[in-house]
Amino acid sequence: MKARGKVFRSKDNVDADVIIPARYLNTSVPEELAKHCMEDIDKDFVNNVKQGDIIVADKNFGCGSSREHAPIAIKASGISCVIASTFARIFYRNSINIGLPIIECEEAVKGISAGDKVSVDFDTGVITNETTGKSFKGEPYPEFMQNIIKAGGLIPYINAKNAK
């Protein structure tokens, strides 16, 4: 499993209320949530993000509330992966549950700038900054987590397994 895209940089302690503001939680429709993703940080984020792009964040990305709306909004906006020094644990699990690939790697975060082109190989955990040519080693996903993400999330994964 791989991701490749242009980088959008984020800071420390980006909480779920900033990723998708509470005023938009009257829906759980991914396309509607995507329209407002990150708007309190960057009003133009949704206009500038392209399918496959990547968010690179500092520490504690996704902290705050436990709502699944935050990773749903990110995924629906076109982001293919989030790389961070650390994630809030509930955001980490919610991301896997809805099929949003994320990876922790502090060295990569330090070595990647906004606008860089980055690729991620989830089988090996290798993150490559194609702009600078530098590579970083994150923790690869275990096979069962890759299968959940490939299926589009936990529920589609369970449904597919039960259909067999």
Residue pairs with C-beta under 8 A, 6 or more apart in sequence:
1 101
1 121
1 122
1 123
1 141
1 146
1 149
1 150
2 119
2 120
2 121
2 122
2 123
3 52
3 54
3 80
3 81
3 101
3 119
3 120
3 122
4 52
4 54
4 80
4 117
4 118
4 119
4 120
4 130
5 50
5 52
5 53
5 54
5 79
5 80
5 81
5 117
5 118
6 50
6 53
6 54
6 115
6 116
6 117
6 118
7 53
7 54
7 55
7 56
7 112
7 113
7 114
7 115
7 116
7 117
7 118
8 42
8 45
8 48
8 49
8 53
8 54
8 55
8 56
8 79
8 114
9 55
9 56
9 57
9 112
9 113
9 114
10 38
10 41
10 55
10 56
10 57
10 58
10 61
10 84
11 57
11 58
12 57
12 58
12 59
12 60
13 58
13 59
13 60
13 63
14 41
14 57
14 60
14 61
14 62
14 63
15 62
15 63
15 64
15 65
16 62
16 63
16 64
16 65
16 66
16 67
16 69
16 70
16 91
17 64
17 65
18 38
18 40
18 41
19 37
19 38
19 62
19 70
19 73
19 74
20 33
20 36
20 37
20 67
20 69
20 70
20 72
20 73
21 36
21 39
21 40
24 32
24 33
24 36
24 69
25 67
25 69
27 33
28 68
28 69
28 72
30 72
30 73
30 75
30 76
31 76
33 69
33 72
33 73
33 76
34 46
34 73
34 76
34 77
34 78
35 46
36 46
36 73
37 45
37 46
37 49
37 73
37 74
37 76
37 77
38 45
38 46
38 74
38 77
39 45
39 46
42 48
45 77
46 77
49 77
49 78
49 79
50 78
51 78
51 80
52 78
52 80
53 78
53 79
53 80
54 79
54 80
54 81
54 82
54 83
54 118
54 120
55 61
55 74
55 79
55 81
55 82
55 83
56 82
56 83
56 84
56 108
56 109
56 112
56 118
57 82
57 83
57 84
57 85
57 109
58 84
58 85
58 109
59 84
59 85
59 86
60 86
60 87
60 88
61 82
61 84
61 86
61 87
61 88
61 91
62 70
62 71
62 87
62 88
62 90
62 91
62 92
62 94
62 95
63 88
63 91
64 88
66 90
66 94
67 94
68 94
68 97
68 98
70 91
70 94
71 91
71 94
71 95
71 98
71 100
72 98
72 100
74 82
74 100
75 98
75 99
75 100
79 100
80 101
81 100
81 101
81 102
81 103
81 120
82 95
82 100
82 101
82 102
82 103
83 102
83 103
83 104
83 105
83 108
83 109
83 112
83 118
83 120
83 127
83 138
84 102
84 103
84 104
84 109
85 104
85 105
85 106
85 109
86 104
86 106
87 95
87 102
87 104
92 102
95 101
95 102
96 102
96 145
96 148
96 149
96 154
97 148
97 153
97 154
97 155
98 153
98 154
99 148
99 149
99 150
99 151
99 152
99 153
99 154
99 156
100 149
101 120
101 122
101 141
101 149
103 120
103 122
103 125
103 127
103 138
103 139
103 141
104 138
104 139
105 125
105 127
105 136
105 137
105 138
105 139
107 136
107 137
108 127
108 129
108 136
108 138
111 129
111 132
111 134
111 136
112 118
112 127
112 129
113 131
115 131
116 129
116 130
116 131
116 132
117 129
117 130
117 131
118 127
118 128
118 129
118 130
118 131
119 127
119 128
119 130
120 126
120 127
120 128
120 138
121 127
121 128
122 140
122 141
122 146
122 149
123 140
123 141
123 146
124 140
125 137
125 138
125 139
125 140
125 141
126 135
126 136
126 137
126 138
127 135
127 136
127 137
127 138
128 134
128 135
128 136
129 135
129 136
141 149
147 157
148 154
148 157
151 157
151 160
